[in-house]
Amino acid sequence: MTNSPLISAEELLALRASGARHMVFDCSFDLMNPAAGEEQYRQAHIPGAVYAHLDHDLSDKGTPDASGKYQPHPDAASGGRHPLPGREKFAIWLSSVGFANDMRAVVYDRNGANYCGRLWWMLRWAGHEAVQVLDGGLQAWQAAGGKVASGAEPSHFQSNFELGEPRATLVTTTQIESALGTPKHTIIDARAPQRYRGEVEPLDPVAGHIPGALNRPFTQNMGADGRFKSAAQLRSEFEELLAGRDAASVVHHCGSGVSALPNVIAMEVAGLGRPALYAGSWSEWCGDAKRPVAKGPAAGG
C-alpha cells in the first residue's frame, strides 16, 4: 500500500480482503442540515465504518454565549466556525472509537471529499501518516461492487492512540497577519468565486477575502466522474494559479477550515508538497473588524 493521499475503491476492496488492520470513517455532512450526514450514514455506509461528525467529533465548538453564538473551547487549536479540537482531545476521540496507531485509516464522504479531507488532515496533524481518502467517495465504492450496511455499527473496544510529531502544518491568524503583503505566505482561498469576491456571504458576517489571497474553489479538483483529476492536470492548474510563486509558501483556507482540504490533497497528489492549512480561515479572520478585507477579483484577475 502506497502513501498516496488517495485510495481507489478497488484498492480498498483489496485492503479489506487482505486482513490488514485498518478502520474506515464515514464523514458525510451537510452544513445547512447538520443531522443529514449521520442519517445518510445510517441508511447506507461501508460495512464497519465509523461515523465522524464534523460538528461533534472533528470540531470543538464550545458552548453558546448569551447571544447564542458559539465560543471556541479554550483548548481549541483554532477559531472560526469549526474550531479544531486540540490534538490531545482528538486523540481521546480516536481512542474512544478504537483507532490505534498500527491501523491504516480510510476516510470518505458523499460530498466530493469536502468533509472527509478534514479527518485526513487531522490524522496527519496527529502524527499518523497511514491515512487515505477514498477517491470518489461512497459512490465509487458502490460502483466498484462494494457492499453497504445500514443502521448503527457495534461499539469498538477502547484503544490508546498516541500522538506523534505533527505531519501537517497549522498556520495561525497571527502568522497570517504578520506575513501579509510579503512572499512568505501564498494564501489560496477555496471558497466559491462569488464569496471570494465579496458579492455574497451566506455564512459569515463579513463578505470579501484576505488581501492578496488567490482563489481556487475546491470543486475544481474533481473530474466529471467525481474523482480527483490526474496528477499531471492538477499540477498544471496549480502552477498556472501560482504563476511562479513557491509551492512551499502556500497556505490554504476557506470559510471554516474544512473545504480547503481538497486543495491540500490535490497539491499533494500533484507532487507539489504538503502545503499548510489556516484552519480558522475566513470565519476567524473576519471576526475582528481591525483586520483588512479585500473585495473583487484577485490582482491581475
HELIX and SHEET records of a PDB file:
HELIX    1   1 ALA A    9  SER A   18  1                                  10    
HELIX    2   2 ALA A   36  GLN A   43  1                                   8    
HELIX    3   3 ARG A   87  SER A   96  1                                  10    
HELIX    4   4 CYS A  116  TRP A  125  1                                  10    
HELIX    5   5 GLY A  137  ALA A  143  1                                   7    
HELIX    6   6 THR A  173  ALA A  179  1                                   7    
HELIX    7   7 PRO A  193  TYR A  196  1                                   4    
HELIX    8   8 PHE A  218  ASN A  221  5                                   4    
HELIX    9   9 ALA A  231  LEU A  242  1                                  12    
HELIX   10  10 ALA A  247  SER A  249  5                                   3    
HELIX   11  11 LEU A  261  VAL A  269  1                                   9    
HELIX   12  12 SER A  281  TRP A  285  1                                   5    
SHEET    1   A 5 LEU A   6  ILE A   7  0                                        
SHEET    2   A 5 VAL A 131  LEU A 134  1                                        
SHEET    3   A 5 ARG A 104  TYR A 108  1                                        
SHEET    4   A 5 HIS A  22  ASP A  26  1                                        
SHEET    5   A 5 VAL A  50  TYR A  51  1                                        
SHEET    1   B 2 THR A  63  PRO A  64  0                                        
SHEET    2   B 2 TYR A  70  GLN A  71 -1                                        
SHEET    1   C 4 LEU A 214  ASN A 215  0                                        
SHEET    2   C 4 THR A 186  ASP A 189  1                                        
SHEET    3   C 4 VAL A 250  HIS A 253  1                                        
SHEET    4   C 4 ALA A 276  LEU A 277  1                                        
END                                                                             
